[in-house]
């Protein structure tokens, strides 16, 4: 398990923006995967249900 650096309470705006962008990118990928799985299941249900 990786060691986690504990940042000081006050972080600069640029670093915070980078974290927010990474989080938004992660959410986008997560929703894309969830949507892909849901569409696949729906199509399987239509064709084989």
N, C-alpha and C positions, 0 to 999 in steps of 0.2 A: 504494500500500500504506500502510495506516495506521501511524502511529507507536505503539509499544507502551510504555506507562508501566511501568517496572520498579518494582514495589512493594518496600518494605523487607521484610526477612526476617520480621519480626514483624508479622502482620496481626491486626486485632481480630476477635473471634469473630463479630460481626454481619456483617462484610463476608465472612468465610469462609462463613457460613451462606447468604448470598445467592448466592455462587458455586456452592455445592453444590446449592441449589435450581434454579439455572439449568441446571446439568449434568443433574440428574435430569429436568427438564422436556424438555431436548434428547433424552435417552435415550428418554423416553416417546414423543415425536413420532417419533423414528427407528424404534422398534419398531412403532409404529402403521403407518407407511408400509411397512415390510418385511412386516408381517402382511397388509396390504391387497394388496400385490403378489403375495404367495404365494397368498392365497385366490383372487385373480383368475386366476392361472395354473392353479391346481387346477381351478377351475370351467371354464375354457376347455378343459383337457385332458379333463374329464368329458364336456362337451357336444360337442366337436369331435374328440376323440381316437379 
